[in-house]
């Protein structure tokens, strides 16, 4: 049974994709482009973001590490947030927050990784195991046999060896590209390894070719609108965001006025903010036991103990503040269902 030892972060995230360690996979699944819809009220979102930030990891993107950025991102994505307020409100510990954001791992994979500490990837029969970097509960399992492959070790160069699904039929040596496996999945090949990524609801696989002839495939949402300059801008009270996804970028619009806000351009880019904005997005800070930050132009304070944490720690995130010490069961505080700021 082959295993690969850790050589850095190999954390598997549902939202940000899961790639074979050491292998380059040209796959990017896009979310469907939805019309602007009312976002949840700022106060519950601010509380949810405080909890997200306090449970996030150092390698997470800024929207999971900075509560101001988290609120801005959540408002701009309307009803398609990265984990919803209700799930985060009901989470009783950081493991629950992780499940809201990234989904649950596989129990069999978690048991394997717990029994083999330090393992990054491994073959368990025909199953490929990928161990969570920070939490074995996030470990995942791929049934290689289900896609017509077997689990084996592959070399990615530089002496790095990883366990992967392999198939000479699906991925002969000369094939090193991603292609569509029907309309519902992307099949990618690299160094003999094969990975099949199903497209999410509302998306379908399309194959493309660069001007230099490089071929690739990705899941694209219905109604995809391409754009060129990645960033955000205001068009009246509409926030227009050009977001990078793999080889292409797509445009997303949010009607700030529909949620009682206005679009404003700041040093960090455009965002939906309060019409009489009193603050700008920036690092969080501690004010007593409360985490203080700017939420869509409104200064807010979130009580760490009311969320089930301990005190506010000004150095929780290096140079930024966060709530510290969430217990394994915050219902002991009688606040598992509370999320509104008072």
C-alpha positions, -999 to 999 in steps of 0.1 A, spaced: 0 0 0 16 32 -11 15 65 7 29 100 1 43 120 30 34 156 36 56 182 19 34 213 24 -2 222 23 -24 197 4 -57 206 20 -87 195 0 -114 221 -3 -148 216 -20 -152 252 -28 -117 258 -42 -113 225 -59 -92 194 -52 -62 187 -74 -38 157 -73 -8 168 -53 21 178 -75 0 175 -106 -13 204 -127 -50 201 -136 -65 225 -161 -100 223 -148 -122 252 -136 -159 247 -128 -179 279 -129 -209 287 -109 -240 296 -129 -245 333 -134 -276 343 -115 -295 376 -117 -290 400 -88 -311 390 -58 -315 404 -23 -287 395 0 -294 385 36 -294 414 61 -260 427 71 -261 420 108 -265 382 106 -239 381 79 -215 401 100 -220 377 128 -215 347 105 -184 362 90 -169 368 125 -174 330 131 -159 321 97 -128 343 102 -122 329 137 -122 293 124 -103 299 91 -68 287 83 -38 307 73 -40 294 37 -76 303 32 -85 332 8 -90 368 22 -127 365 22 -124 337 49 -98 356 69 -110 392 70 -146 398 82 -149 431 62 -139 413 30 -162 384 39 -192 406 43 -185 424 10 -181 391 -8 -213 377 7 -234 407 -2 -221 407 -38 -229 370 -42 -265 373 -30 -282 340 -25 -251 320 -37 -228 324 -6 -200 301 4 -220 284 31 -252 301 43 -260 320 75 -284 294 88 -258 267 86 -231 288 102 -255 299 129 -263 263 139 -226 252 138 -216 242 173 -178 242 168 -151 251 142 -156 216 126 -192 226 120 -181 259 104 -158 239 81 -186 217 70 -208 247 62 -180 262 41 -164 231 25 -187 202 29 -182 170 49 -153 147 42 -155 109 38 -158 88 70 -137 59 56 -110 83 43 -110 101 77 -105 68 95 -77 58 72 -59 92 76 -63 91 114 -47 57 115 -18 69 92 -8 103 105 14 124 82 -1 107 51 -10 131 22 -23 106 -4 -26 69 -4 -42 39 -21 -66 18 -1 -75 -10 -25 -90 8 -55 -98 39 -35 -76 70 -37 -74 87 -3 -65 124 1 -60 134 38 -72 168 50 -42 191 58 -57 206 90 -84 182 99 -87 145 91 -125 149 91 -121 167 57 -103 138 41 -118 125 8 -120 93 -11 -122 86 -48 -134 53 -61 -110 48 -90 -128 17 -102 -160 37 -107 -143 58 -134 -126 28 -150 -92 33 -134 -71 18 -107 -52 34 -78 -14 35 -81 16 57 -74 26 83 -100 57 105 -102 52 142 -108 89 149 -112 114 163 -87 111 131 -67 75 137 -57 54 106 -57 16 107 -52 -12 82 -52 -37 88 -80 -63 71 -102 -46 58 -134 -58 43 -166 -39 37 -198 -72 37 -217 -86 70 -204 -52 87 -201 -25 72 -224 9 88 -220 5 111 -250 -27 127 -235 -20 156 -211 -52 176 -214 -86 180 -199 -117 171 -220 -154 166 -215 -167 132 -203 -202 139 -217 -219 172 -208 -217 165 -170 -181 161 -161 -145 172 -169 -119 144 -174 -83 155 -170 -50 137 -176 -16 145 -163 15 122 -159 -7 92 -163 -31 103 -136 -68 107 -143 -93 129 -125 -130 132 -132 -147 163 -118 -186 164 -121 -201 197 -131 -223 213 -105 -260 219 -110 -266 246 -136 -233 241 -153 -221 219 -182 -188 209 -197 -175 227 -227 -142 222 -245 -120 251 -257 -87 258 -274 -63 286 -269 -48 305 -299 -16 284 -295 -36 252 -299 -37 242 -262 -69 223 -255 -88 223 -223 -122 218 -208 -142 233 -180 -177 234 -164 -195 266 -174 -227 281 -161 -257 288 -183 -258 324 -193 -220 329 -189 -209 364 -197 -172 368 -205 -151 397 -194 -115 409 -198 -103 430 -169 -105 412 -136 -118 435 -108 -148 454 -97 -165 487 -108 -197 506 -103 -224 513 -129 -247 535 -110 -259 514 -80 -250 482 -97 -218 464 -87 -201 447 -117 -174 422 -109 -152 404 -134 -140 372 -117 -112 350 -128 -121 313 -133 -93 292 -148 -86 302 -184 -115 326 -186 -133 352 -166 -170 359 -161 -190 389 -151 -213 390 -121 -237 419 -114 -253 428 -81 -281 454 -76 -269 472 -44 -300 493 -43 -322 462 -41 -307 454 -6 -307 490 6 -271 498 -3 -252 518 -29 -222 509 -50 -190 527 -40 -155 525 -53 -127 524 -27 -90 517 -25 -98 479 -23 -122 480 -52 -159 486 -56 -185 472 -31 -221 475 -20 -220 498 11 -244 518 32 -255 550 15 -241 570 43 -209 549 47 -192 555 81 -162 532 75 -142 514 49 -131 477 47 -100 470 67 -84 448 94 -106 438 123 -97 448 158 -106 439 194 -128 462 216 -130 443 248 -144 409 241 -160 421 208 -146 418 173 -150 452 156 -149 457 119 -166 475 90 -195 456 75 -206 471 42 -199 507 53 -213 502 88 -191 498 119 -202 467 139 -191 449 170 -196 411 174 -194 397 209 -171 367 208 -186 351 239 -221 354 224 -208 334 194 -195 307 217 -159 317 216 -137 330 244 -123 365 244 -113 385 214 -76 380 205 -59 409 188 -32 386 174 -54 357 164 -46 362 127 -11 373 129 -15 411 128 -53 410 128 -78 402 154 -102 373 158 -123 354 183 -103 327 201 -111 294 217 -144 281 204 -154 252 226 -164 219 211 -201 226 219 -212 262 221 -247 253 232 -232 253 267 -234 291 262 -270 290 252 -263 308 220 -262 282 193 -292 298 175 -283 335 181 -269 355 153 -284 390 154 -263 417 168 -279 436 196 
